[in-house]
Structure formats: structure tokens, C-alpha cells
Amino acid sequence: MRKLERTELLKRHLPPLEQLQRALDESAVRLTGRGFSFAQDDEPTLDQIMADLRDSFLHKLGSAELAGLMAELEPIAFGGDTEALEAARREAIMGMAEEAACVRGVAVNG
């Protein structure tokens, strides 16, 4: 038990991007028995891994950790394309608003 607790403690001190990479692998292994690299060409499996990642990793991050992770991922995903980055941010905000509205039972008009 102590070894598991120490492992979890050590993971929290890794940079956010490395934490994400480890969490992706852990989700993939939990769902498929294989690492994440083996699932990258399988869309349904990727969807399952991402859902598991959201539930097992992303929801546990604090605001500062999530902001740090986003700051590391944005240049990787968008390079210098600020227009695409802003469009993705707007889409994410709308997605969160729609999810919140579904929870409350209210329709969101776009």
C-alpha cells in the first residue's frame, strides 16, 4: 500500500504533460491490456480511452494544473495558428455549456 501511495505522490510531481502521457498509457492498459501507442489507429478504442482519461485523470486536476497542461498542449496542437486555437477554445466553451445545460435539463441555443 505504501509503495502505491509513494508512486501516486511521485506522479503528482511530474510535469503536467508527462502526467498526461502516463495517464493515457494507464487508461489504455486498463481498457485494452496494451499501451496507448497500440490504440492510436482504432477510433472506438481511442474514444473509450479518452472517456476513461477524463474520468480518471482530468477531473482530478486542479485549475492551476489544468491550465499548465493546456499551456503545454496548445503549441503542440496548434503551433502558431491563433485563429484555430481561438476556434477550439470557443468550441470547448460551447461543449461545456451544452453539457451543463443537459445536466440542468435546459437547451442551449447557438
Secondary structure by P-SEA (a helix, b strand, c coil): caaaaaaaaaaaaccaaaaaaaaaaaaaaaccccccccccccaaaaaaaaaaaaacccccccaaaaaaaaaaaaaaccccaaaaaaaaaaaaaaaaaaaaaaaacccccc
